[in-house]
Amino acid sequence: MKKNNFVHFLTNVPNSSEGWDFIRQLKKHLNTDRYKIRIKGRGSRKKHGNQSYVPLPHSEHYSIYVDQKIIDFHNPSFYTKENWEMRNNLREIKNKINAILGDE
């Protein structure tokens, strides 16, 4: 499981002064103790490679990802990880019981 799950939070933010003003405002008001953002370029890949994103200077628009730095009960990953650990522990107990009873 990834440590930091992300949310594809904003899409089609234009590569213009309006778009960059929006990104600056978002960074200014973001709770940086808990969150961080990543900006990925989007648009035509005809001239700028075939990777999953376009380099920012060549992008037509942006997608903004919001990552949670802290995994606690506010983070959906917290419960997923907790459930995975519980299922894993139950599987280990079941395997030990089967080994004792010879039911493998």
C-alpha positions as CSV (number, residue, x, y, z in Angstrom):
1,M,0.0,0.0,0.0
2,K,1.3,3.5,-0.8
3,K,2.2,5.6,2.2
4,N,0.5,8.7,0.8
5,N,-2.6,8.2,-1.2
6,F,-3.4,11.1,-3.5
7,V,-6.6,12.7,-4.9
8,H,-6.7,13.9,-8.5
9,F,-8.4,17.0,-7.1
10,L,-8.4,19.6,-9.8
11,T,-8.2,19.2,-13.6
12,N,-8.0,21.5,-16.6
13,V,-6.4,24.4,-14.8
14,P,-5.3,26.5,-17.7
15,N,-1.6,27.3,-18.4
16,S,-2.1,31.0,-18.3
17,S,-1.7,33.8,-15.8
18,E,-5.2,33.1,-14.5
19,G,-4.2,29.4,-13.9
20,W,-0.9,30.3,-12.1
21,D,-2.7,33.0,-10.0
22,F,-5.1,30.2,-8.9
23,I,-2.2,27.8,-8.1
24,R,-0.4,30.6,-6.0
25,Q,-3.6,31.2,-4.0
26,L,-4.1,27.5,-3.4
27,K,-0.5,27.2,-2.2
28,K,-0.9,30.3,0.0
29,H,-4.0,28.9,1.8
30,L,-3.1,25.2,1.9
31,N,-2.6,23.6,5.3
32,T,1.0,22.5,4.6
33,D,1.3,20.6,7.9
34,R,-1.2,18.0,6.6
35,Y,-1.2,18.4,2.8
36,K,1.0,19.0,-0.2
37,I,0.2,19.5,-3.8
38,R,1.8,18.3,-7.0
39,I,1.2,19.8,-10.4
40,K,1.3,17.7,-13.6
41,G,1.2,19.1,-17.1
42,R,-1.5,17.9,-19.5
43,G,-2.1,18.3,-23.2
44,S,-0.9,17.1,-26.5
45,R,2.1,14.7,-26.4
46,K,2.9,14.9,-30.1
47,K,5.9,17.1,-29.6
48,H,6.9,16.4,-25.9
49,G,7.2,12.7,-25.5
50,N,4.9,9.9,-24.4
51,Q,5.2,10.0,-20.6
52,S,2.1,10.2,-18.4
53,Y,2.4,14.0,-18.1
54,V,3.7,16.9,-20.2
55,P,6.5,19.1,-18.9
56,L,5.0,22.2,-17.3
57,P,6.5,24.7,-19.7
58,H,4.9,22.8,-22.7
59,S,1.5,21.9,-21.1
60,E,-1.8,23.2,-22.3
61,H,-3.4,22.8,-18.9
62,Y,-2.6,21.3,-15.5
63,S,-3.9,18.7,-13.1
64,I,-3.4,19.3,-9.4
65,Y,-3.0,16.4,-7.0
66,V,-3.5,16.8,-3.2
67,D,-1.4,14.4,-1.1
68,Q,-2.1,13.8,2.6
69,K,1.2,13.8,4.6
70,I,-0.4,12.4,7.8
71,I,-2.2,9.1,8.0
72,D,-4.7,9.3,10.8
73,F,-8.4,8.9,11.1
74,H,-9.0,11.9,8.8
75,N,-7.2,10.0,6.0
76,P,-9.2,7.2,4.2
77,S,-6.0,5.2,3.9
78,F,-5.9,4.8,7.7
79,Y,-8.9,2.5,7.7
80,T,-7.8,0.6,4.6
81,K,-4.5,-0.1,6.2
82,E,-6.1,-1.0,9.5
83,N,-8.5,-3.5,7.8
84,W,-5.6,-5.0,5.8
85,E,-3.6,-5.6,9.0
86,M,-6.6,-7.1,10.7
87,R,-7.4,-9.5,7.7
88,N,-3.7,-10.4,7.5
89,N,-3.6,-11.3,11.3
90,L,-6.8,-13.3,10.9
91,R,-5.3,-15.2,8.0
92,E,-2.2,-16.0,10.0
93,I,-4.3,-17.3,12.9
94,K,-6.3,-19.4,10.5
95,N,-3.2,-20.9,9.0
96,K,-1.8,-21.7,12.5
97,I,-5.1,-23.4,13.5
98,N,-5.1,-25.4,10.3
99,A,-1.5,-26.5,10.9
100,I,-2.4,-27.6,14.4
101,L,-5.5,-29.5,13.2
102,G,-3.7,-30.9,10.1
103,D,-6.4,-29.4,7.8
104,E,-4.0,-27.7,5.4
